[in-house]
């Protein structure tokens, strides 16, 4: 059994429907303990042009051992050519919450 190393994975989507579809897949496969959706405004350079978009940020609470599977699901179900997918370690957290996460992930 893999050691539990909690992480947060973030990505963005152009619509709430796409975000919830990806989040639902991750939850159904026990790859995420919790998924949050936030409306954000993004500004970036893409192929030489300044872009401004309303997006949905997905915050995925998970374990490091699930990252590759999460990345695969995001890429397979994402409408962007190059989606943002970033993993950040959780170095500290409320112990009862981290225990809950571990249980939800089946670890």
Gaussian input, Z-matrix of N, CA and C with variables (Angstrom, degrees):
# hf/3-21g

backbone

0 1
 N
 C     1     B1
 C     2     B2     1     A1
 N     3     B3     2     A2     1     D1
 C     4     B4     3     A3     2     D2
 C     5     B5     4     A4     3     D3
 N     6     B6     5     A5     4     D4
 C     7     B7     6     A6     5     D5
 C     8     B8     7     A7     6     D6
 N     9     B9     8     A8     7     D7
 C    10    B10     9     A9     8     D8
 C    11    B11    10    A10     9     D9
 N    12    B12    11    A11    10    D10
 C    13    B13    12    A12    11    D11
 C    14    B14    13    A13    12    D12
 N    15    B15    14    A14    13    D13
 C    16    B16    15    A15    14    D14
 C    17    B17    16    A16    15    D15
 N    18    B18    17    A17    16    D16
 C    19    B19    18    A18    17    D17
 C    20    B20    19    A19    18    D18
 N    21    B21    20    A20    19    D19
 C    22    B22    21    A21    20    D20
 C    23    B23    22    A22    21    D21
 N    24    B24    23    A23    22    D22
 C    25    B25    24    A24    23    D23
 C    26    B26    25    A25    24    D24
 N    27    B27    26    A26    25    D25
 C    28    B28    27    A27    26    D26
 C    29    B29    28    A28    27    D27
 N    30    B30    29    A29    28    D28
 C    31    B31    30    A30    29    D29
 C    32    B32    31    A31    30    D30
 N    33    B33    32    A32    31    D31
 C    34    B34    33    A33    32    D32
 C    35    B35    34    A34    33    D33
 N    36    B36    35    A35    34    D34
 C    37    B37    36    A36    35    D35
 C    38    B38    37    A37    36    D36
 N    39    B39    38    A38    37    D37
 C    40    B40    39    A39    38    D38
 C    41    B41    40    A40    39    D39
 N    42    B42    41    A41    40    D40
 C    43    B43    42    A42    41    D41
 C    44    B44    43    A43    42    D42
 N    45    B45    44    A44    43    D43
 C    46    B46    45    A45    44    D44
 C    47    B47    46    A46    45    D45
 N    48    B48    47    A47    46    D46
 C    49    B49    48    A48    47    D47
 C    50    B50    49    A49    48    D48
 N    51    B51    50    A50    49    D49
 C    52    B52    51    A51    50    D50
 C    53    B53    52    A52    51    D51
 N    54    B54    53    A53    52    D52
 C    55    B55    54    A54    53    D53
 C    56    B56    55    A55    54    D54
 N    57    B57    56    A56    55    D55
 C    58    B58    57    A57    56    D56
 C    59    B59    58    A58    57    D57
 N    60    B60    59    A59    58    D58
 C    61    B61    60    A60    59    D59
 C    62    B62    61    A61    60    D60
 N    63    B63    62    A62    61    D61
 C    64    B64    63    A63    62    D62
 C    65    B65    64    A64    63    D63
 N    66    B66    65    A65    64    D64
 C    67    B67    66    A66    65    D65
 C    68    B68    67    A67    66    D66
 N    69    B69    68    A68    67    D67
 C    70    B70    69    A69    68    D68
 C    71    B71    70    A70    69    D69
 N    72    B72    71    A71    70    D70
 C    73    B73    72    A72    71    D71
 C    74    B74    73    A73    72    D72
 N    75    B75    74    A74    73    D73
 C    76    B76    75    A75    74    D74
 C    77    B77    76    A76    75    D75
 N    78    B78    77    A77    76    D76
 C    79    B79    78    A78    77    D77
 C    80    B80    79    A79    78    D78
 N    81    B81    80    A80    79    D79
 C    82    B82    81    A81    80    D80
 C    83    B83    82    A82    81    D81
 N    84    B84    83    A83    82    D82
 C    85    B85    84    A84    83    D83
 C    86    B86    85    A85    84    D84
 N    87    B87    86    A86    85    D85
 C    88    B88    87    A87    86    D86
 C    89    B89    88    A88    87    D87
 N    90    B90    89    A89    88    D88
 C    91    B91    90    A90    89    D89
 C    92    B92    91    A91    90    D90
 N    93    B93    92    A92    91    D91
 C    94    B94    93    A93    92    D92
 C    95    B95    94    A94    93    D93
 N    96    B96    95    A95    94    D94
 C    97    B97    96    A96    95    D95
 C    98    B98    97    A97    96    D96
 N    99    B99    98    A98    97    D97
 C   100   B100    99    A99    98    D98
 C   101   B101   100   A100    99    D99
 N   102   B102   101   A101   100   D100
 C   103   B103   102   A102   101   D101
 C   104   B104   103   A103   102   D102
 N   105   B105   104   A104   103   D103
 C   106   B106   105   A105   104   D104
 C   107   B107   106   A106   105   D105
 N   108   B108   107   A107   106   D106
 C   109   B109   108   A108   107   D107
 C   110   B110   109   A109   108   D108
 N   111   B111   110   A110   109   D109
 C   112   B112   111   A111   110   D110
 C   113   B113   112   A112   111   D111
 N   114   B114   113   A113   112   D112
 C   115   B115   114   A114   113   D113
 C   116   B116   115   A115   114   D114
 N   117   B117   116   A116   115   D115
 C   118   B118   117   A117   116   D116
 C   119   B119   118   A118   117   D117
 N   120   B120   119   A119   118   D118
 C   121   B121   120   A120   119   D119
 C   122   B122   121   A121   120   D120
 N   123   B123   122   A122   121   D121
 C   124   B124   123   A123   122   D122
 C   125   B125   124   A124   123   D123
 N   126   B126   125   A125   124   D124
 C   127   B127   126   A126   125   D125
 C   128   B128   127   A127   126   D126
 N   129   B129   128   A128   127   D127
 C   130   B130   129   A129   128   D128
 C   131   B131   130   A130   129   D129
 N   132   B132   131   A131   130   D130
 C   133   B133   132   A132   131   D131
 C   134   B134   133   A133   132   D132
 N   135   B135   134   A134   133   D133
 C   136   B136   135   A135   134   D134
 C   137   B137   136   A136   135   D135
 N   138   B138   137   A137   136   D136
 C   139   B139   138   A138   137   D137
 C   140   B140   139   A139   138   D138
 N   141   B141   140   A140   139   D139
 C   142   B142   141   A141   140   D140
 C   143   B143   142   A142   141   D141
 N   144   B144   143   A143   142   D142
 C   145   B145   144   A144   143   D143
 C   146   B146   145   A145   144   D144
 N   147   B147   146   A146   145   D145
 C   148   B148   147   A147   146   D146
 C   149   B149   148   A148   147   D147
 N   150   B150   149   A149   148   D148
 C   151   B151   150   A150   149   D149
 C   152   B152   151   A151   150   D150
 N   153   B153   152   A152   151   D151
 C   154   B154   153   A153   152   D152
 C   155   B155   154   A154   153   D153
 N   156   B156   155   A155   154   D154
 C   157   B157   156   A156   155   D155
 C   158   B158   157   A157   156   D156
 N   159   B159   158   A158   157   D157
 C   160   B160   159   A159   158   D158
 C   161   B161   160   A160   159   D159
 N   162   B162   161   A161   160   D160
 C   163   B163   162   A162   161   D161
 C   164   B164   163   A163   162   D162
 N   165   B165   164   A164   163   D163
 C   166   B166   165   A165   164   D164
 C   167   B167   166   A166   165   D165
 N   168   B168   167   A167   166   D166
 C   169   B169   168   A168   167   D167
 C   170   B170   169   A169   168   D168
 N   171   B171   170   A170   169   D169
 C   172   B172   171   A171   170   D170
 C   173   B173   172   A172   171   D171
 N   174   B174   173   A173   172   D172
 C   175   B175   174   A174   173   D173
 C   176   B176   175   A175   174   D174
 N   177   B177   176   A176   175   D175
 C   178   B178   177   A177   176   D176
 C   179   B179   178   A178   177   D177
 N   180   B180   179   A179   178   D178
 C   181   B181   180   A180   179   D179
 C   182   B182   181   A181   180   D180
 N   183   B183   182   A182   181   D181
 C   184   B184   183   A183   182   D182
 C   185   B185   184   A184   183   D183
 N   186   B186   185   A185   184   D184
 C   187   B187   186   A186   185   D185
 C   188   B188   187   A187   186   D186
 N   189   B189   188   A188   187   D187
 C   190   B190   189   A189   188   D188
 C   191   B191   190   A190   189   D189
 N   192   B192   191   A191   190   D190
 C   193   B193   192   A192   191   D191
 C   194   B194   193   A193   192   D192
 N   195   B195   194   A194   193   D193
 C   196   B196   195   A195   194   D194
 C   197   B197   196   A196   195   D195
 N   198   B198   197   A197   196   D196
 C   199   B199   198   A198   197   D197
 C   200   B200   199   A199   198   D198
 N   201   B201   200   A200   199   D199
 C   202   B202   201   A201   200   D200
 C   203   B203   202   A202   201   D201
 N   204   B204   203   A203   202   D202
 C   205   B205   204   A204   203   D203
 C   206   B206   205   A205   204   D204
 N   207   B207   206   A206   205   D205
 C   208   B208   207   A207   206   D206
 C   209   B209   208   A208   207   D207
 N   210   B210   209   A209   208   D208
 C   211   B211   210   A210   209   D209
 C   212   B212   211   A211   210   D210
 N   213   B213   212   A212   211   D211
 C   214   B214   213   A213   212   D212
 C   215   B215   214   A214   213   D213
 N   216   B216   215   A215   214   D214
 C   217   B217   216   A216   215   D215
 C   218   B218   217   A217   216   D216
 N   219   B219   218   A218   217   D217
 C   220   B220   219   A219   218   D218
 C   221   B221   220   A220   219   D219
 N   222   B222   221   A221   220   D220
 C   223   B223   222   A222   221   D221
 C   224   B224   223   A223   222   D222
 N   225   B225   224   A224   223   D223
 C   226   B226   225   A225   224   D224
 C   227   B227   226   A226   225   D225
 N   228   B228   227   A227   226   D226
 C   229   B229   228   A228   227   D227
 C   230   B230   229   A229   228   D228
 N   231   B231   230   A230   229   D229
 C   232   B232   231   A231   230   D230
 C   233   B233   232   A232   231   D231
 N   234   B234   233   A233   232   D232
 C   235   B235   234   A234   233   D233
 C   236   B236   235   A235   234   D234
 N   237   B237   236   A236   235   D235
 C   238   B238   237   A237   236   D236
 C   239   B239   238   A238   237   D237
 N   240   B240   239   A239   238   D238
 C   241   B241   240   A240   239   D239
 C   242   B242   241   A241   240   D240
 N   243   B243   242   A242   241   D241
 C   244   B244   243   A243   242   D242
 C   245   B245   244   A244   243   D243
 N   246   B246   245   A245   244   D244
 C   247   B247   246   A246   245   D245
 C   248   B248   247   A247   246   D246
 N   249   B249   248   A248   247   D247
 C   250   B250   249   A249   248   D248
 C   251   B251   250   A250   249   D249
 N   252   B252   251   A251   250   D250
 C   253   B253   252   A252   251   D251
 C   254   B254   253   A253   252   D252
 N   255   B255   254   A254   253   D253
 C   256   B256   255   A255   254   D254
 C   257   B257   256   A256   255   D255
 N   258   B258   257   A257   256   D256
 C   259   B259   258   A258   257   D257
 C   260   B260   259   A259   258   D258
 N   261   B261   260   A260   259   D259
 C   262   B262   261   A261   260   D260
 C   263   B263   262   A262   261   D261
 N   264   B264   263   A263   262   D262
 C   265   B265   264   A264   263   D263
 C   266   B266   265   A265   264   D264
 N   267   B267   266   A266   265   D265
 C   268   B268   267   A267   266   D266
 C   269   B269   268   A268   267   D267
 N   270   B270   269   A269   268   D268
 C   271   B271   270   A270   269   D269
 C   272   B272   271   A271   270   D270
 N   273   B273   272   A272   271   D271
 C   274   B274   273   A273   272   D272
 C   275   B275   274   A274   273   D273
 N   276   B276   275   A275   274   D274
 C   277   B277   276   A276   275   D275
 C   278   B278   277   A277   276   D276
 N   279   B279   278   A278   277   D277
 C   280   B280   279   A279   278   D278
 C   281   B281   280   A280   279   D279
 N   282   B282   281   A281   280   D280
 C   283   B283   282   A282   281   D281
 C   284   B284   283   A283   282   D282
 N   285   B285   284   A284   283   D283
 C   286   B286   285   A285   284   D284
 C   287   B287   286   A286   285   D285
 N   288   B288   287   A287   286   D286
 C   289   B289   288   A288   287   D287
 C   290   B290   289   A289   288   D288
 N   291   B291   290   A290   289   D289
 C   292   B292   291   A291   290   D290
 C   293   B293   292   A292   291   D291
 N   294   B294   293   A293   292   D292
 C   295   B295   294   A294   293   D293
 C   296   B296   295   A295   294   D294
 N   297   B297   296   A296   295   D295
 C   298   B298   297   A297   296   D296
 C   299   B299   298   A298   297   D297
 N   300   B300   299   A299   298   D298
 C   301   B301   300   A300   299   D299
 C   302   B302   301   A301   300   D300
 N   303   B303   302   A302   301   D301
 C   304   B304   303   A303   302   D302
 C   305   B305   304   A304   303   D303
 N   306   B306   305   A305   304   D304
 C   307   B307   306   A306   305   D305
 C   308   B308   307   A307   306   D306
 N   309   B309   308   A308   307   D307
 C   310   B310   309   A309   308   D308
 C   311   B311   310   A310   309   D309
 N   312   B312   311   A311   310   D310
 C   313   B313   312   A312   311   D311
 C   314   B314   313   A313   312   D312
 N   315   B315   314   A314   313   D313
 C   316   B316   315   A315   314   D314
 C   317   B317   316   A316   315   D315
 N   318   B318   317   A317   316   D316
 C   319   B319   318   A318   317   D317
 C   320   B320   319   A319   318   D318

   B1=1.4566
   B2=1.5337
   B3=1.3594
   B4=1.4628
   B5=1.5273
   B6=1.3299
   B7=1.4629
   B8=1.5286
   B9=1.3226
   B10=1.4673
   B11=1.5211
   B12=1.3240
   B13=1.4589
   B14=1.5248
   B15=1.3434
   B16=1.4587
   B17=1.5244
   B18=1.3356
   B19=1.4593
   B20=1.5240
   B21=1.3161
   B22=1.4573
   B23=1.5219
   B24=1.3250
   B25=1.4647
   B26=1.5234
   B27=1.3339
   B28=1.4642
   B29=1.5194
   B30=1.3223
   B31=1.4595
   B32=1.5219
   B33=1.3101
   B34=1.4622
   B35=1.5146
   B36=1.3370
   B37=1.4583
   B38=1.5226
   B39=1.3347
   B40=1.4567
   B41=1.5274
   B42=1.3348
   B43=1.4700
   B44=1.5310
   B45=1.3122
   B46=1.4649
   B47=1.5309
   B48=1.3311
   B49=1.4647
   B50=1.5233
   B51=1.3266
   B52=1.4691
   B53=1.5275
   B54=1.3236
   B55=1.4616
   B56=1.5275
   B57=1.3252
   B58=1.4649
   B59=1.5302
   B60=1.3148
   B61=1.4718
   B62=1.5375
   B63=1.3256
   B64=1.4718
   B65=1.5260
   B66=1.3212
   B67=1.4626
   B68=1.5165
   B69=1.3235
   B70=1.4556
   B71=1.5204
   B72=1.3237
   B73=1.4691
   B74=1.5262
   B75=1.3274
   B76=1.4611
   B77=1.5247
   B78=1.3241
   B79=1.4649
   B80=1.5288
   B81=1.3279
   B82=1.4666
   B83=1.5202
   B84=1.3366
   B85=1.4686
   B86=1.5320
   B87=1.3222
   B88=1.4737
   B89=1.5251
   B90=1.3265
   B91=1.4573
   B92=1.5236
   B93=1.3260
   B94=1.4628
   B95=1.5183
   B96=1.3301
   B97=1.4659
   B98=1.5216
   B99=1.3278
   B100=1.4621
   B101=1.5213
   B102=1.3255
   B103=1.4604
   B104=1.5253
   B105=1.3260
   B106=1.4605
   B107=1.5235
   B108=1.3427
   B109=1.4608
   B110=1.5254
   B111=1.3451
   B112=1.4626
   B113=1.5206
   B114=1.3229
   B115=1.4621
   B116=1.5229
   B117=1.3354
   B118=1.4659
   B119=1.5261
   B120=1.3067
   B121=1.4584
   B122=1.5172
   B123=1.3256
   B124=1.4661
   B125=1.5200
   B126=1.3231
   B127=1.4527
   B128=1.5257
   B129=1.3380
   B130=1.4637
   B131=1.5313
   B132=1.3145
   B133=1.4619
   B134=1.5308
   B135=1.3209
   B136=1.4662
   B137=1.5200
   B138=1.3235
   B139=1.4660
   B140=1.5227
   B141=1.3508
   B142=1.4562
   B143=1.5147
   B144=1.3195
   B145=1.4640
   B146=1.5220
   B147=1.3324
   B148=1.4521
   B149=1.5227
   B150=1.3169
   B151=1.4690
   B152=1.5229
   B153=1.3164
   B154=1.4715
   B155=1.5174
   B156=1.3211
   B157=1.4600
   B158=1.5134
   B159=1.3192
   B160=1.4596
   B161=1.5178
   B162=1.3173
   B163=1.4601
   B164=1.5240
   B165=1.3152
   B166=1.4566
   B167=1.5195
   B168=1.3311
   B169=1.4561
   B170=1.5276
   B171=1.3344
   B172=1.4592
   B173=1.5305
   B174=1.3189
   B175=1.4655
   B176=1.5215
   B177=1.3222
   B178=1.4606
   B179=1.5206
   B180=1.3385
   B181=1.4643
   B182=1.5166
   B183=1.3204
   B184=1.4569
   B185=1.5280
   B186=1.3217
   B187=1.4650
   B188=1.5238
   B189=1.3083
   B190=1.4731
   B191=1.5300
   B192=1.3233
   B193=1.4666
   B194=1.5307
   B195=1.3317
   B196=1.4703
   B197=1.5329
   B198=1.3423
   B199=1.4686
   B200=1.5302
   B201=1.3140
   B202=1.4722
   B203=1.5261
   B204=1.3332
   B205=1.4709
   B206=1.5314
   B207=1.3258
   B208=1.4746
   B209=1.5188
   B210=1.3242
   B211=1.4683
   B212=1.5267
   B213=1.3141
   B214=1.4666
   B215=1.5280
   B216=1.3271
   B217=1.4656
   B218=1.5229
   B219=1.3290
   B220=1.4662
   B221=1.5252
   B222=1.3267
   B223=1.4741
   B224=1.5316
   B225=1.3254
   B226=1.4705
   B227=1.5257
   B228=1.3265
   B229=1.4603
   B230=1.5207
   B231=1.3130
   B232=1.4644
   B233=1.5195
   B234=1.3193
   B235=1.4670
   B236=1.5270
   B237=1.3351
   B238=1.4697
   B239=1.5362
   B240=1.3399
   B241=1.4658
   B242=1.5187
   B243=1.3327
   B244=1.4708
   B245=1.5310
   B246=1.3409
   B247=1.4686
   B248=1.5233
   B249=1.3213
   B250=1.4661
   B251=1.5229
   B252=1.3259
   B253=1.4632
   B254=1.5281
   B255=1.3302
   B256=1.4563
   B257=1.5284
   B258=1.3248
   B259=1.4604
   B260=1.5232
   B261=1.3404
   B262=1.4594
   B263=1.5271
   B264=1.3325
   B265=1.4670
   B266=1.5223
   B267=1.3041
   B268=1.4644
   B269=1.5205
   B270=1.3146
   B271=1.4619
   B272=1.5202
   B273=1.3202
   B274=1.4663
   B275=1.5109
   B276=1.3232
   B277=1.4534
   B278=1.5097
   B279=1.3155
   B280=1.4600
   B281=1.5268
   B282=1.3218
   B283=1.4671
   B284=1.5360
   B285=1.3300
   B286=1.4690
   B287=1.5309
   B288=1.3381
   B289=1.4698
   B290=1.5261
   B291=1.3083
   B292=1.4635
   B293=1.5271
   B294=1.3337
   B295=1.4723
   B296=1.5291
   B297=1.3267
   B298=1.4623
   B299=1.5334
   B300=1.3364
   B301=1.4617
   B302=1.5240
   B303=1.3124
   B304=1.4708
   B305=1.5292
   B306=1.3201
   B307=1.4773
   B308=1.5232
   B309=1.3272
   B310=1.4678
   B311=1.5246
   B312=1.3115
   B313=1.4707
   B314=1.5227
   B315=1.3197
   B316=1.4521
   B317=1.5214
   B318=1.3170
   B319=1.4843
   B320=1.5155
   A1=108.97
   A2=117.35
   A3=120.08
   A4=111.73
   A5=115.44
   A6=121.37
   A7=108.16
   A8=116.93
   A9=121.52
   A10=110.29
   A11=115.65
   A12=122.90
   A13=106.33
   A14=118.26
   A15=120.27
   A16=112.40
   A17=115.25
   A18=122.33
   A19=109.13
   A20=114.59
   A21=122.05
   A22=107.20
   A23=115.84
   A24=121.57
   A25=106.33
   A26=116.14
   A27=120.02
   A28=109.93
   A29=113.53
   A30=121.79
   A31=106.69
   A32=117.03
   A33=121.37
   A34=108.90
   A35=115.48
   A36=121.47
   A37=108.71
   A38=116.81
   A39=118.70
   A40=113.64
   A41=117.87
   A42=120.44
   A43=111.30
   A44=115.16
   A45=121.00
   A46=110.38
   A47=117.07
   A48=120.80
   A49=111.10
   A50=116.94
   A51=120.75
   A52=110.22
   A53=116.97
   A54=121.06
   A55=110.72
   A56=116.81
   A57=120.44
   A58=111.51
   A59=117.59
   A60=120.26
   A61=109.79
   A62=116.44
   A63=120.70
   A64=109.95
   A65=117.25
   A66=120.53
   A67=112.31
   A68=117.13
   A69=121.29
   A70=112.42
   A71=116.45
   A72=120.40
   A73=111.11
   A74=116.72
   A75=120.78
   A76=111.35
   A77=116.88
   A78=120.70
   A79=111.02
   A80=116.58
   A81=120.57
   A82=112.09
   A83=116.71
   A84=120.71
   A85=112.43
   A86=116.63
   A87=122.95
   A88=112.28
   A89=116.18
   A90=121.14
   A91=111.64
   A92=116.90
   A93=122.84
   A94=108.80
   A95=116.00
   A96=120.85
   A97=109.64
   A98=116.09
   A99=122.50
   A100=107.91
   A101=115.40
   A102=120.87
   A103=107.34
   A104=116.33
   A105=121.29
   A106=109.31
   A107=115.44
   A108=122.19
   A109=108.46
   A110=115.25
   A111=120.80
   A112=109.34
   A113=117.05
   A114=120.87
   A115=108.11
   A116=116.32
   A117=120.87
   A118=109.62
   A119=115.93
   A120=123.09
   A121=106.94
   A122=117.32
   A123=121.65
   A124=110.21
   A125=115.22
   A126=122.84
   A127=106.35
   A128=116.61
   A129=120.23
   A130=109.38
   A131=115.50
   A132=121.87
   A133=107.45
   A134=116.93
   A135=121.55
   A136=108.05
   A137=115.92
   A138=123.02
   A139=111.57
   A140=115.07
   A141=121.26
   A142=115.89
   A143=118.30
   A144=120.96
   A145=111.20
   A146=114.66
   A147=119.99
   A148=108.58
   A149=116.53
   A150=122.06
   A151=109.60
   A152=114.93
   A153=122.86
   A154=106.52
   A155=116.37
   A156=119.72
   A157=112.42
   A158=115.56
   A159=121.95
   A160=105.27
   A161=117.23
   A162=121.30
   A163=109.68
   A164=114.80
   A165=121.97
   A166=107.09
   A167=116.18
   A168=120.58
   A169=107.41
   A170=115.36
   A171=121.44
   A172=106.94
   A173=115.59
   A174=122.40
   A175=106.35
   A176=116.10
   A177=122.64
   A178=108.70
   A179=116.89
   A180=121.69
   A181=106.94
   A182=117.28
   A183=120.91
   A184=111.25
   A185=115.33
   A186=122.36
   A187=108.95
   A188=115.44
   A189=121.44
   A190=112.08
   A191=116.92
   A192=120.42
   A193=112.66
   A194=118.28
   A195=121.44
   A196=113.09
   A197=117.54
   A198=119.44
   A199=113.31
   A200=118.97
   A201=120.96
   A202=111.41
   A203=117.22
   A204=121.18
   A205=110.65
   A206=116.76
   A207=120.61
   A208=110.32
   A209=116.70
   A210=120.65
   A211=110.12
   A212=117.62
   A213=121.85
   A214=111.14
   A215=117.64
   A216=121.09
   A217=111.00
   A218=116.62
   A219=119.32
   A220=109.97
   A221=117.48
   A222=121.15
   A223=111.00
   A224=117.72
   A225=121.39
   A226=113.04
   A227=117.83
   A228=121.17
   A229=113.76
   A230=117.16
   A231=122.54
   A232=110.68
   A233=116.35
   A234=120.05
   A235=113.33
   A236=118.71
   A237=120.85
   A238=110.09
   A239=115.99
   A240=121.31
   A241=111.75
   A242=115.66
   A243=121.00
   A244=108.90
   A245=117.47
   A246=118.73
   A247=112.55
   A248=114.12
   A249=119.73
   A250=106.62
   A251=117.17
   A252=121.97
   A253=105.37
   A254=116.16
   A255=121.27
   A256=109.18
   A257=115.71
   A258=120.93
   A259=109.01
   A260=115.93
   A261=121.87
   A262=108.73
   A263=117.26
   A264=119.19
   A265=111.23
   A266=115.23
   A267=121.76
   A268=105.96
   A269=117.25
   A270=120.21
   A271=111.98
   A272=117.31
   A273=121.50
   A274=108.28
   A275=114.88
   A276=119.90
   A277=110.50
   A278=116.30
   A279=123.26
   A280=107.59
   A281=117.07
   A282=122.93
   A283=112.44
   A284=120.05
   A285=118.07
   A286=112.78
   A287=117.59
   A288=120.45
   A289=110.70
   A290=117.11
   A291=120.64
   A292=110.75
   A293=117.31
   A294=120.43
   A295=110.09
   A296=116.31
   A297=120.85
   A298=109.90
   A299=116.82
   A300=121.33
   A301=110.23
   A302=116.33
   A303=122.16
   A304=110.02
   A305=116.61
   A306=120.84
   A307=110.89
   A308=117.63
   A309=120.73
   A310=112.06
   A311=115.96
   A312=121.25
   A313=112.40
   A314=116.72
   A315=120.71
   A316=113.49
   A317=116.90
   A318=120.82
   A319=111.38
   D1=132.79
   D2=-178.56
   D3=-67.46
   D4=149.79
   D5=176.08
   D6=-70.93
   D7=140.46
   D8=-179.39
   D9=-80.85
   D10=111.93
   D11=174.22
   D12=-121.42
   D13=101.60
   D14=-176.55
   D15=-68.60
   D16=140.50
   D17=178.27
   D18=-142.40
   D19=165.01
   D20=170.76
   D21=-118.25
   D22=129.25
   D23=175.21
   D24=-111.26
   D25=132.87
   D26=177.58
   D27=-121.55
   D28=147.14
   D29=173.20
   D30=-149.71
   D31=171.31
   D32=175.89
   D33=-130.57
   D34=153.14
   D35=176.67
   D36=-134.33
   D37=161.44
   D38=179.76
   D39=-77.08
   D40=-21.15
   D41=-177.39
   D42=-136.69
   D43=156.57
   D44=176.25
   D45=-66.00
   D46=-36.76
   D47=179.46
   D48=-59.95
   D49=-45.62
   D50=178.57
   D51=-64.54
   D52=-42.04
   D53=179.19
   D54=-60.58
   D55=-46.57
   D56=-177.76
   D57=-69.90
   D58=-31.39
   D59=175.80
   D60=-64.06
   D61=-47.73
   D62=178.78
   D63=-63.35
   D64=-47.64
   D65=179.68
   D66=-59.97
   D67=-41.36
   D68=179.00
   D69=-62.40
   D70=-40.16
   D71=177.33
   D72=-63.18
   D73=-42.41
   D74=-179.66
   D75=-65.33
   D76=-41.26
   D77=178.95
   D78=-67.82
   D79=-42.21
   D80=-178.26
   D81=-63.04
   D82=-30.31
   D83=-179.20
   D84=-96.06
   D85=10.51
   D86=-179.73
   D87=57.65
   D88=32.84
   D89=176.47
   D90=-93.45
   D91=-12.88
   D92=177.90
   D93=-133.45
   D94=140.65
   D95=174.07
   D96=-85.52
   D97=-33.15
   D98=-177.20
   D99=-154.99
   D100=143.36
   D101=176.58
   D102=-130.13
   D103=130.62
   D104=178.77
   D105=-117.66
   D106=148.23
   D107=-178.15
   D108=-123.52
   D109=128.85
   D110=-179.32
   D111=-129.25
   D112=134.39
   D113=172.80
   D114=-78.79
   D115=128.47
   D116=-178.94
   D117=-136.16
   D118=167.74
   D119=173.41
   D120=-117.25
   D121=125.34
   D122=-178.33
   D123=-115.53
   D124=145.07
   D125=176.04
   D126=-134.12
   D127=129.14
   D128=-174.33
   D129=-161.56
   D130=166.25
   D131=175.64
   D132=-98.99
   D133=126.62
   D134=176.87
   D135=-133.53
   D136=121.09
   D137=-179.31
   D138=51.22
   D139=42.81
   D140=174.45
   D141=84.26
   D142=-2.38
   D143=-178.68
   D144=-115.11
   D145=144.43
   D146=174.91
   D147=-76.03
   D148=125.39
   D149=-179.81
   D150=-115.18
   D151=145.98
   D152=175.68
   D153=-134.24
   D154=122.25
   D155=-175.74
   D156=-142.04
   D157=144.65
   D158=165.29
   D159=-79.60
   D160=132.55
   D161=-179.68
   D162=-138.62
   D163=169.85
   D164=172.26
   D165=-113.17
   D166=122.83
   D167=175.45
   D168=-89.87
   D169=132.38
   D170=176.95
   D171=-106.67
   D172=124.39
   D173=177.30
   D174=-109.82
   D175=115.89
   D176=-173.23
   D177=-111.20
   D178=118.67
   D179=176.33
   D180=-91.58
   D181=122.05
   D182=-171.69
   D183=-155.45
   D184=-164.89
   D185=177.39
   D186=-118.94
   D187=148.15
   D188=-179.06
   D189=-53.20
   D190=-38.31
   D191=-177.44
   D192=-64.05
   D193=-15.74
   D194=-179.73
   D195=-95.63
   D196=-2.17
   D197=-172.87
   D198=-55.62
   D199=-49.92
   D200=-175.95
   D201=-59.22
   D202=-42.25
   D203=179.43
   D204=-66.77
   D205=-38.64
   D206=177.80
   D207=-65.34
   D208=-45.68
   D209=178.62
   D210=-57.88
   D211=-43.96
   D212=-179.36
   D213=-61.30
   D214=-45.19
   D215=179.65
   D216=-64.57
   D217=-42.49
   D218=178.92
   D219=-61.07
   D220=-50.24
   D221=-177.80
   D222=-60.90
   D223=-42.08
   D224=-178.23
   D225=-68.68
   D226=-24.47
   D227=-173.83
   D228=-116.27
   D229=13.08
   D230=-175.34
   D231=-103.90
   D232=143.37
   D233=179.64
   D234=-88.57
   D235=-11.65
   D236=178.50
   D237=-80.87
   D238=148.25
   D239=174.12
   D240=-68.08
   D241=-34.94
   D242=-175.49
   D243=-139.10
   D244=76.56
   D245=-177.39
   D246=-70.04
   D247=147.31
   D248=171.49
   D249=-69.44
   D250=125.33
   D251=171.83
   D252=-138.30
   D253=110.52
   D254=-174.90
   D255=-128.03
   D256=133.23
   D257=176.60
   D258=-109.34
   D259=132.32
   D260=177.61
   D261=-125.44
   D262=131.20
   D263=178.68
   D264=-70.87
   D265=150.24
   D266=171.94
   D267=-102.19
   D268=108.40
   D269=-176.74
   D270=-83.84
   D271=-27.47
   D272=178.46
   D273=-146.61
   D274=154.46
   D275=176.94
   D276=-171.72
   D277=169.29
   D278=178.80
   D279=-65.79
   D280=116.15
   D281=-171.92
   D282=-53.69
   D283=-45.82
   D284=178.77
   D285=-60.09
   D286=-35.75
   D287=177.68
   D288=-67.61
   D289=-44.13
   D290=179.65
   D291=-63.11
   D292=-37.52
   D293=175.74
   D294=-63.48
   D295=-42.30
   D296=178.28
   D297=-60.48
   D298=-45.65
   D299=177.82
   D300=-55.10
   D301=-50.30
   D302=-177.43
   D303=-57.70
   D304=-44.15
   D305=178.58
   D306=-63.00
   D307=-44.65
   D308=-178.64
   D309=-63.25
   D310=-29.82
   D311=-179.28
   D312=-87.01
   D313=-1.19
   D314=178.40
   D315=70.14
   D316=28.42
   D317=-177.71
   D318=-104.91

